[in-house]
Amino acid sequence: MVSCSHYKLKGSLLYPLSILMVLLSPHLSIAKQVTFEREYTYQASEADSKLSCRAIALAQVKRLLLEELGTYLESCTEIKDYKLTRDQITTLTAGIVQTEIINEKWDGKAYILKAKIVADPDSVLKAINELRKDRYKEKELREAREKSENILKELAKLREDLKTTKEELERIKTQKEYTDKSNSLSAIEWFEKGYAYYQAKEYQDAVYAYNRVLELDPKDAEAYYNRGVVYDKLGNYQQAIADYTRGIELDPKRAEAYVVRGFAYKELGNHNQAIADYTKAIKLNLKDAIAYRNRGHAYGNLGNHNKAIADYNRAIELSPKDAWAYFSRGLVYEKLGNYNQAIVQYSRAIELDPKLAGAYFFRGASYHELGNYQEWISDVKTAARLGFKPAQDYLREKGIDW
């Protein structure tokens, strides 16, 4: 359970908008959830429609809520260990928690929107810890936040421009730009929703959210990429490939897009195309350890064991704590009949990830080939206890408990 210092409700002088914050406990060390509520009123200008008013009000109330949550989390012991700024915390939580609208009202002159965030601090901090390790995802969320802030500033300027512009064609042009910008603001909101749905493993909702992004901004390469990742999770590899391909057309220099498309091709059994994509990713980023590791898998599936080992060697040079790279290199050595070397690789994988069940199972298989039956059965039992189904099936068949 995380530990935070006592969080006090800020006075009205610092927060002129009405605010209600409900904490299920004043100390996070015994809390399960925290709830923040905010209400925001946006006064419409002549440039605004109901839709633009709602987009602006929602962006503003969400910003306030995320800042409140970020301030709260900043006092946690664990978050201090991450050495993140408050802005970084706010940015990452935008891709983790959902903003829930409580009620909204539009009278033609003002849009009043009340919303809340309900968060389990333990879960949020765990998700932040994972996200901060992913350089690209953190960058993606940061750019979305920066874009949202910039759009709000640009909309304010356009509203002022419309007050002073008298020439009709110029007014029409400015009004169109204003509408496009407000649509972009809505697209960012849906983008962050899609990311939060994905983090929560609500994949169908994530697809819906990214669909909305692309309706508002058909040239958003990130939305195609992220929707492709969701389709990957759903096992719809053909649709994932279509989305990755469109994303690559819009942003051909993103190495990660080739890596994930390569994975989708691999799942469809097209190992040659997978190798082509991993190779392209490596050309764009010579230090992409995952691209080397995945290309090693593809070479191994095609029976090219020497190239597979070479790629695993490079992946391990770049990422020495990648348990899967050692495990995969072990599989190739086992196929080559080098069981002693396979055991070394599996053992290193287990040191790095003691819950990697497959490494125990296949290390057991190598021990069996060397006639070390005691180590073999011990490893198979460990794999079974970790939930590895082939190990469980084998032991059941032999009537052996684990």
N, C-alpha and C positions, 0 to 999 in steps of 0.2 A: 504494500500500500504506500502511495506517495505521501510526502510530508510537506506541508506548506505553512507559512506563517499566517496569523489571523488576518483576514481580508475585511476591511471596513468599507461601508457604503460611503461614496463620496458625497460631499455637501452640494446643495443646489447651486451655489455660486460657481462651482467648477463645472457642473453639468446642468445647463439651463433647460434642457429638454426633460420632460417627465421620465423618471426611471424607477423601475421596480426590480430588485434583485432578490431572489429567494435562494438561500443556501440551505440545503437539508442539514448541514452542520456548519458551525462557524469555523471548524478546523477540517481541512481536507484529509487529515490523517484518519478520520473516522467517517468521512463523507462518502456517499455513493454517487451522487450527482449534484451538479450545481445548475441553477437556472438563472438566466439573465433575460430581462424584458426591457424593450425600448419602444418608444413611440416617436414617429417623425412626421412633421407636417410640411409639405412642399406647396408653396404658393405658385400657381400656374402663371406663366407669362403668355404673351400673344403667340409665341412660337410653339407652345406646348399643346399636345393632344393628351387624352386620358392615358394612352399607352406610354408616352414619354414621361409624363408625371409619375406614373407608377414605377417605371424603370429607375428614375432618379431617386424617388423616395425609398425604394427597396435597396439600392446601392448605398444610400446614406445610412439607413438604419442597420444594415448588415455591417458596415464599417464600424459603427458605434458598438455594436454587440461584440464583434471580434476583438476590438480594442479592450473592452471590459474583460472578456475571457483571457486575452493575452496578458493583461495586467495581473489578473488572478493567478494564472499559471506561472508568471514570472517569479512569484515568491516561493515556488516549490523547490525543494532541495535538489530533486533530480534534474529539473530544467536548468539549474545553475551549473550543473556538471556538463551540460551540453554546450555551454558558452554561447548561447544564442541571444541576440538582441530582442527587444520587445517587438520590433517590426518583423523580424524573422519568425517569431512565435505566431504573430497575427497572420502572416502570410501562409504558414504551414497549416494552421487550424482552419483556414478557409477551404482547404481541400480535405478536411476531415469531418467537420461538424456541419449539420444542416441548419439553415435558418427557417424557422417555422412561422408562418404568418398567422397571427391570432385574429385580427380583423383589419379591414381596410374600408375607407369611405371616400367617395369622390362626389363633390357637389358642383362640379363645373369650374370652380375657382381654386380649390385646394384639394390635394390628395393627402389623406391622413392614413398612415400605415403603422400598425402595431405588430411587432414580431418578437420572437424569443429564440434563444439557443438553450438547449438542454444538453449537458455534456457529462460524461463519466470521466473525471480527471485522469484516473489510471489508464483508461483506454486511449484517451487523447495523447497523453505523454508517451505511451508505447508507440502510437502511430507517428508522432513527431520524431521519435528516435529512429524509426525506420525510414521516414521520408528524408530526414537530414543526411542520411547515408547515400541517397540517390541524387547526385549532383544535377542531373538533367531535370528530374521532377521538381526539385526545389526551384530551379531556374524557371521552369514552366509556370509554377504558381506565382513566383515573384513577378514575372512579366505580366501575368494576368492582373495582379493587384496594381502594378504601376500603370498599366493601360487603363484600368478603371479610374484611377485618380486623375490621370491626364484627360480622360474624356469628360469627367465632371468639370474640370477647369475650362476645357474647350467649349462645352455647352454654355457655361456662364458667359464666356466671351461672345459667343454667337447670339445669345439673348440680348446682350448690350448692342451688338452690331445691328440687330433688327430694329432696335429702338431708333437708331439714327439714320439707317439706310432708307432713302426715299425712291430710288430708281427701281422700277418694278422687276426688271430682269435680275438685278442683283439681289433683291429680296427673295425671289423664287429660288435662286441658287443657294442663298444662305439658309433658307428654310429646308431645302432638300438636304443640305449638309447636316443641319440640326437633326432631322429625322434619321439620317444614316448613323449619326453618332449615338443617338438614343437607342437605336437597334443594336449597335455594337455593345452598348452597356448591358442590354438584356442578354446578348450572346455570352458575355463574360460571366454573368450570373448563372446561366445554364451550364457553362463550361465547368465552373466550380462545383455545381450540383453534381454533374456527371462524375467528377473526380471523387467527390465524397461518397456517392452511391457505389462507385467501384471499390473504394476502401472498405465499405461496409458489406461488400460481396452481394450487393443488390444489382445484379448485372442487367436485368431487363430494364430497370429504371435508369441505369447508366446509359444504355442504348438510346432510350427515349430522350434523355437530356442532351446527348450529343447530336441526335437528330434535330432538336430544336436549335442548337448552335448553328448547324449547317444550313438550316432554313434561313436564319438571320444573316449568316456569313458563309456563303458557299465556298470561299477560298481559304478557309481556316485549316491549314495543314495539321495543326496540333489536334484539332477535333477529329479529323480522319484517322490520325495515328492512334489516338486514345480509344476511338470507337473500335478500331481494329484489334486493339489489345483486349477489349471486352468480348468481342466476337471470338477471339482466341480462347478465352476462359470458357465460353459457351460451347466450344468445340466446333464452331462454324468457321472452318479454316478458309474455305473459298471466299466467304464474305470478308474475312479478315485480310486476305491477300488483296482483294479489290480495294479496301480502304487504305492499306499500306501503300499500294501502288499509286492511288490518287494523292496521298500525302507526299510521296516521293516526287511526283510530278510538280507539286507546289513548292517543295523544299527538298531538292535533290542532294543536299549536303549533310543531311542528318544521318549519321552512321547507325544510330539505334534502330531506325526504320528498316534498314536492310537486315539487321540482326533478327528482328522479330518476324519479318517476312520470310527470312530463311528458315526460322523455326516452323512457321506455318507450312512451308513447302515440305519440310522434313516430316511433319505429321501426316502429310498426304503421300509420303513415300517418294517424293521427287528430290532425291539427295543431290543430284547434279545441280539443279536450280538452287538448292539450299547453299551449296558450296559457292556458287557464283555470287549469291547475295552476301555471304559471310566475307568473301574475298573483297567485294566492293566496300563493305564496312571497314575492313582492315586497311584498305587504301586511304580511306577518309580519316581513320584514327588508328595509327600503328600501335597504340597502347590499349586497344580494346580487348581485354582478356576474355570476355564472354564470347566475342566473335571467334577467337582462336579455339576456345574450348568447344563451341558448337560446331565449328568446321571439323574439328577432330572427330566429333560424333559422326558427322556425315561421311568422312573418309572411312571411319571404322565400319559403318553400315555398308559401304561399297567394297569392303575387304582390303582397302589400302592401308594396312596397319602401320607401315613406316611413316607415312604422312600424318596419320592420326597421332602417333607418338610425338612427332615433331611439333604438332600444334599444341598438344597437351603440355609439352615441355615449355613452350613459349607462354602459354596461359599461366602456368605455375610461376614462371619468372616474373610475370607482371602482377600476379595475385597469389602470393605464396600461401595464403590461408584459405584457398578455395578447395574445400573438401571434395566437391564434385569432380574437380579436375583430377585429383589423385585417384578417386574411385574409378573414373572413366579410364585413366591410364592403366589402372589395375586390370580392368576388363580386357584391354587389348593384350597386355602381357599374358593373361590367362589364355586367351585365344591362341597366342603364339606358343603355348606350352611352357612358358617361363613362370612356373608357379611360385618359386621363391620370390621373384621380383614382384609378382602380383600381390603376394602377401604383404610385402613392404609397403606397397601403394595403398592397399586396403587399410592397413594398420595406421598409416598416416592420416587417411581420411577419417578414421574413427577417432583419432586424437583430436582432430579439428571439429568433428561433429559426432559426439558419442551416440546420437540418436539416428544416425544414418543406417537404417536397418539393412539395406541392400549390401552395404560394405561387409557387414557381419556374415550375411548369407554366402556371398561369393568368396569371402576369405575362407569360410568353412569348406566351400567346394574345392579350393586350392589345397587346403590341408588334407582333404580326402584324397586328392590325386597323389599327394606325397605320402599317403599311408598313415597320416596322423589323425586317427579316428576320434580320439578324445577331444582334441581341439575342434575338429569338424563338428561334432554333435553339440559342443558347448556354444559354438558360434550360431548354429542353426537355431538352437533354443533361444538365444538372445534376440536373433532376428524375429522369431515368432512372437516373443514378448513385446517387441516394439511394433507389432502389427503387420509384419511382412507376410502377405498371404501365401506365397509359394512355400515359405518355411512352415507355416501353420498347416497347410495341406499335406506336406510331406510327413510331418510328425504325426498328424492324425492317422494318415494311411498306415504308418508303422506302429501306431498305438503307443506313442511316446508322449508323456506329459512334458509341459514346459513351464 
